[in-house]
Amino acid sequence: MVLDRIALILVIIGALNWGSIGIFQYDIVAGLFGGQAAIIARVIYTLVAIAGIWCVSLLFRERDVLDSEHR
């Protein structure tokens, strides 16, 4: 499903950003878009959070449903 892939991409972006914060103390999203308070950065943070919540649903889906979507 397209929405699942978009959500996974956003979650990966969030994970990479958190990794850069943890390892390098640098927020990539804030650095690219003018700080954490910049509206575009806040939108990206919000989209990543929504994508993370969406990905929780992947844990509870039936395996047969997931397999049939990929065929």
Contacts in CASP RR format, 6 or more apart in sequence:
PFRMAT RR
TARGET T0000
AUTHOR 0000-0000-0000
METHOD contacts of the structure
MODEL  1
MVLDRIALILVIIGALNWGSIGIFQYDIVAGLFGGQAAIIARVIYTLVAI
AGIWCVSLLFRERDVLDSEHR
1 69 0 8 1.000
3 54 0 8 1.000
4 54 0 8 1.000
4 55 0 8 1.000
4 58 0 8 1.000
6 51 0 8 1.000
7 51 0 8 1.000
7 52 0 8 1.000
7 54 0 8 1.000
7 55 0 8 1.000
8 51 0 8 1.000
8 55 0 8 1.000
9 51 0 8 1.000
10 47 0 8 1.000
10 48 0 8 1.000
10 50 0 8 1.000
10 51 0 8 1.000
10 52 0 8 1.000
11 48 0 8 1.000
11 51 0 8 1.000
11 52 0 8 1.000
11 55 0 8 1.000
13 44 0 8 1.000
13 48 0 8 1.000
14 29 0 8 1.000
14 48 0 8 1.000
16 28 0 8 1.000
17 27 0 8 1.000
17 28 0 8 1.000
17 29 0 8 1.000
17 48 0 8 1.000
20 26 0 8 1.000
20 27 0 8 1.000
20 28 0 8 1.000
21 27 0 8 1.000
27 35 0 8 1.000
27 36 0 8 1.000
29 36 0 8 1.000
29 41 0 8 1.000
29 44 0 8 1.000
29 45 0 8 1.000
30 36 0 8 1.000
30 38 0 8 1.000
30 41 0 8 1.000
32 41 0 8 1.000
33 40 0 8 1.000
33 41 0 8 1.000
33 44 0 8 1.000
34 40 0 8 1.000
34 41 0 8 1.000
35 41 0 8 1.000
36 42 0 8 1.000
36 45 0 8 1.000
58 66 0 8 1.000
END
